[in-house]
Amino acid sequence: MASYPELAGRVIAITGAAQGIGAATARAFAAQGSKIALLDIDGAGAKKIADDIPHGRALAVHVDVTDETSANRAIAAVVLEFGGLDVLINCAGGYGRLATVEDMPVEEWDRTVALNLRSVFLVSKAAIPHLKRSKAGRVINVSSISGRAVTVASSPAYVSSKAGVIQLTRYLAQELGPHGVTANAIAPITTLTPRVAALRTEAEIERIAALVPLRRLAEPEDHAQAMLFLASDSAAYLNGITLDVNGGRVMM
């Protein structure tokens, strides 16, 4: 694992931190000595991850990232606990099932877009005033390979909202750059998380992995390492980019 001493003591808020990529990212930043706020609708799951981080450096916050009031309260709780905020990682997202445009009810579309795109808007909006006060403010959004190119069966709402995350990231980069805050995204490939295991069969996972030049799917830690870099001083002049963490499956 790379070492970024400058991350020690910085306050990192991560949505969707109770499992998968979010949990791996929380552990990776904790290993750098950062203070971690784990934001998730699964408050108990977030607390379980927080309990493994040294005392005084982790806070679990129950939040519905699709609700403005809940998002505002969550960021306020982080700032109250740690005295500020340096890095916001919008990792919450996902979809419930493989679907087509034809068979997707509008209610499912709305829920999926809210989880993946509205959430980034709401949590970022709440965090921006605090990030502007940081000397190393960062927004890091988790998009998807599905937001870059449609490569496998997925969900129309998911691919559309993840593409929207990339464009919102660019907008944030333009808006926040003059304040010394950068905004970047990563676009993960299908990753071996519990959610993916529940959605896809073993044969489907093997088929997708065979299409990747590295001949494997990503592990959550692959994405965590990319986000450590984007939060570090080494990435201080990167702004508005989307880092494709996909083993070469899509090259843009």
C-alpha positions in Angstrom: 0.0 0.0 0.0 1.2 3.5 -0.9 1.9 5.8 2.0 0.6 9.4 2.1 1.8 11.0 5.3 -0.1 14.2 4.5 -3.4 12.4 5.0 -2.8 11.8 8.7 -5.3 13.8 10.7 -7.3 14.9 7.7 -11.1 14.4 8.0 -12.6 12.1 5.4 -16.4 11.6 5.0 -17.4 8.5 3.0 -21.0 7.7 2.0 -21.9 4.1 1.5 -19.2 3.2 4.0 -20.9 0.2 5.6 -19.7 -2.4 3.0 -18.0 -2.9 -0.3 -15.9 -0.2 -1.8 -16.9 2.3 0.8 -15.8 0.1 3.7 -12.5 -0.8 2.0 -11.9 2.9 1.4 -12.6 3.8 5.1 -10.0 1.2 6.1 -7.5 2.4 3.6 -7.7 6.0 4.9 -7.7 4.9 8.5 -4.4 3.1 7.8 -3.0 6.5 6.7 -4.0 8.0 10.0 -7.0 10.0 8.7 -10.1 10.7 10.7 -13.0 8.8 9.2 -16.7 9.6 9.1 -18.6 6.6 7.8 -22.0 7.7 6.5 -24.6 5.0 5.6 -28.2 4.2 5.8 -27.0 1.0 7.5 -25.9 2.7 10.7 -25.1 -0.6 12.5 -23.0 -1.7 9.6 -21.1 1.6 9.5 -20.5 1.3 13.3 -19.1 -2.2 12.9 -16.5 -0.8 10.5 -15.9 2.2 12.7 -15.2 0.0 15.7 -12.2 -1.5 13.9 -10.6 2.0 13.6 -8.5 3.4 16.5 -10.6 5.2 19.1 -11.3 8.8 18.4 -10.6 8.6 14.7 -13.9 7.2 13.4 -17.5 8.3 13.5 -20.5 6.3 12.2 -23.4 8.4 11.0 -26.8 7.0 10.0 -27.9 8.9 6.9 -30.4 8.7 4.0 -28.3 10.3 1.2 -31.3 10.8 -0.9 -32.9 13.1 1.7 -31.7 16.7 2.0 -32.4 17.1 5.7 -30.7 13.8 6.5 -27.6 14.7 4.4 -27.3 18.2 6.0 -27.5 16.6 9.5 -24.9 14.0 8.6 -22.3 16.6 7.4 -23.1 18.8 10.4 -22.4 15.8 12.7 -19.1 15.2 11.0 -18.0 18.8 11.4 -19.2 18.9 15.0 -17.2 15.8 15.9 -13.9 16.5 14.0 -14.0 20.3 13.7 -14.0 20.4 9.9 -14.0 18.4 6.7 -11.2 17.9 4.1 -12.4 15.1 1.8 -15.8 14.0 0.7 -16.1 10.7 -1.0 -19.6 10.0 -2.5 -19.6 6.2 -2.7 -23.2 5.4 -2.0 -25.0 3.9 -5.0 -26.1 0.8 -6.7 -29.3 -0.7 -8.2 -31.6 -3.5 -7.3 -31.8 -5.7 -10.3 -30.8 -6.2 -13.9 -33.4 -4.4 -16.0 -34.5 -3.0 -19.4 -36.1 0.3 -20.2 -39.2 -1.6 -21.3 -39.7 -3.4 -18.0 -38.5 -0.7 -15.5 -41.3 1.0 -13.6 -40.8 4.8 -13.3 -40.7 4.4 -9.5 -37.7 2.2 -9.8 -36.1 4.6 -12.1 -36.6 7.5 -9.7 -35.2 5.5 -6.7 -32.1 4.4 -8.6 -31.4 7.9 -9.9 -31.9 9.4 -6.5 -29.5 6.9 -4.9 -26.7 7.4 -7.5 -27.0 11.0 -8.6 -29.3 13.0 -6.3 -27.2 11.8 -3.4 -24.0 13.2 -4.8 -25.7 16.6 -5.3 -27.2 16.7 -1.8 -24.2 15.5 0.2 -21.8 17.7 -1.9 -24.1 20.7 -1.4 -23.9 20.2 2.4 -20.2 19.7 2.4 -19.0 22.5 0.1 -18.9 25.3 2.7 -16.7 23.2 4.9 -14.5 22.0 2.1 -13.8 25.6 1.1 -12.3 26.1 4.6 -9.9 23.2 4.2 -6.4 23.7 2.9 -6.7 20.4 0.9 -10.4 20.2 0.0 -11.4 17.3 -2.2 -14.6 15.8 -3.6 -14.2 12.3 -5.0 -17.2 10.7 -6.6 -17.7 7.1 -7.5 -19.2 6.7 -10.9 -18.9 3.4 -12.8 -17.6 1.8 -16.0 -21.4 1.7 -16.9 -21.3 5.5 -16.9 -18.5 5.5 -19.4 -19.7 2.7 -21.8 -22.4 0.1 -21.8 -20.4 -3.1 -21.6 -22.7 -5.6 -19.9 -26.4 -5.9 -18.9 -27.2 -3.5 -16.1 -29.9 -1.1 -15.3 -30.9 1.9 -17.5 -31.3 4.1 -14.5 -28.0 3.0 -13.1 -26.0 3.7 -16.3 -27.7 7.0 -16.8 -27.2 8.2 -13.3 -23.5 7.1 -13.2 -22.9 9.1 -16.4 -24.6 12.0 -14.7 -22.1 11.6 -11.8 -19.2 12.2 -14.2 -20.7 15.4 -15.6 -21.6 16.7 -12.1 -18.0 16.0 -11.1 -16.9 18.2 -14.0 -19.3 20.9 -12.9 -18.0 20.8 -9.3 -14.5 21.0 -10.6 -15.3 24.2 -12.5 -17.2 25.7 -9.6 -14.9 24.8 -6.7 -11.5 25.1 -8.4 -11.3 28.9 -7.7 -11.7 28.0 -4.0 -8.8 25.5 -4.0 -11.1 22.5 -3.9 -10.7 19.8 -6.5 -13.4 17.4 -7.7 -12.6 14.1 -9.4 -14.2 10.7 -10.0 -13.3 7.1 -10.3 -15.2 4.7 -12.7 -14.9 1.2 -11.2 -15.5 -2.0 -13.2 -17.8 -4.7 -11.8 -16.2 -5.3 -8.4 -16.3 -8.4 -6.2 -18.6 -7.0 -3.5 -21.5 -8.7 -1.7 -23.9 -6.7 -3.8 -22.4 -8.0 -7.1 -22.3 -11.5 -5.7 -26.1 -11.2 -5.1 -26.9 -9.8 -8.5 -24.8 -12.0 -10.7 -24.1 -15.7 -11.0 -20.7 -17.2 -10.8 -20.8 -17.9 -14.5 -21.6 -14.2 -15.2 -18.8 -13.1 -13.1 -16.3 -15.4 -14.9 -17.6 -14.2 -18.2 -17.1 -10.5 -17.3 -13.6 -11.2 -15.9 -12.6 -12.9 -19.1 -13.3 -9.6 -21.0 -10.8 -7.7 -18.8 -7.2 -7.7 -20.1 -6.0 -8.4 -16.6 -8.4 -11.4 -16.5 -9.9 -10.6 -13.1 -12.5 -8.4 -11.6 -11.6 -5.6 -9.3 -11.4 -6.0 -5.5 -12.7 -3.1 -3.4 -9.2 -2.3 -2.4 -8.2 -1.5 -6.0 -10.6 1.5 -5.9 -9.6 2.5 -2.4 -6.0 2.9 -3.5 -7.1 5.1 -6.4 -9.1 7.3 -4.0 -6.1 7.6 -1.6 -4.1 9.0 -4.5 -6.8 11.5 -5.5 -7.0 12.8 -2.0 -3.3 13.1 -1.6 -1.1 16.1 -2.3 0.3 14.3 -5.3 -3.0 14.8 -7.0 -3.4 18.5 -6.1 -3.4 19.6 -9.7 -5.9 17.0 -11.0 -9.3 18.5 -11.3 -12.4 17.3 -13.2 -10.9 13.9 -14.3 -12.5 10.5 -14.2 -10.0 7.8 -13.3 -10.9 4.5 -15.0 -10.2 1.7 -12.6 -11.2 -1.2 -14.8 -8.2 -3.3 -15.6 -8.2 -2.1 -19.2 -11.8 -3.2 -20.0 -12.7 0.3 -21.3 -9.9 2.6 -22.4 -11.0 6.2 -22.9 
